[in-house]
Amino acid sequence: MSVTPIPPVSGPARPPPADAGDALRTVARALEANFLEEMLKHAGFGESRGAFGGGAGEDQFASLLRREHARALAAQGGIGLAESLFQALVRQPAPPASPP
């Protein structure tokens, strides 16, 4: 599997079309939610609390709880990662036109 490197950001910002801007913002928010979900997981959010925890049922649904909390955090503005990603994507120069 080959990975295409992302070119550095340069040049003036180009305003994306309205629907492309909405799509970019949605993708950036989803990426922030995934990041927050991993951070919540590593912080121990949703783990059972020993003898007085919810047992196997709590363990099975902990990931769903983390995912929903992360989505809610991202939807309310999160930690600003989505907006930073969106702005970086908007500043990307337009790809060169391919020759006919």
N, C-alpha and C positions, 0 to 999 in steps of 0.2 A: 504494500500500500504506500503510495507516494503522497507526500504532504506538500501542498503548494504554499510557499511562504507568502505572508501578507505584506504588500509593499508599504513602505513608510508613508505616513501622512504628510502631504505637502500640497502647496498651492492653496488658492482661495476656496472657501467652503462653497459647495454647490447646494442650493436648496432642493431637497428631494420632492417629487410629486406628492400630493397630499396622501394618496393611498400608500405610496412607498414609505412615507414618513410614519404612518400609522403601523405599517407592517414592521418597520425597523424598531419602533418603540415597543411593540408587542414582543418581538424576539429578544430585545434587550431586557425587558422585564422578566421574561421567562428564564433567561440566563441568570439574572440576579436571584430569582426564586430558587433555582437549582443550587446556586452557590450558598444561599442562606440555609437551605435544607441540609447541605453537607456540614456547614458550620454548627447547626443545631445538633446534628448527629454526633459530631465530635465533642460537643459540649456536654453530651449526656442527656439531652432533652428527650423525654419520653421513655427513658429506661425504667424498668421496674424497680421498685424501692424495697427490695428484700422480702422479708416475711409478710409485710403488710401491703405488698404491691398487688397488682391485678393478675399475676400469674402468666400463664401461656397466652391467654387472650390479650392481655396488655402488650406483651412482646410482639404478637402478630400484627397488632394495629398501630404500633408506635410509629412506624414509617409513614403511615397515612396521616397521622396527627402532625408529624413534623412537616410533611409536604404541604398540608393545608395552612399551617402556621407560617411557613415560608412564603407561600403564595399571598397570604393576607398581608404580611410584612412588605413584600414587594409592591403590592397594589396600593399601599398607603404611603409609598415613597421610599421604603426600604432604607438602605444605607447610602443611596446616591450612586450605586454602581450602574444601574440601568441608564440613568441620565448620562453618565460619563461615557458608557459604551455607545449610546445613541449619538452623542455629539461627535465621537470619534468616527463613527460610521458615516455621518453626514459630511464630515470634512474630507472623506476619501475622494481623491480626484476621479473624475469620470473615466471609464476605461476607453482606450483609444479605439476609434472606429476601424473596423476591419475593411480591408480594401475590397472593392467589388469584384 
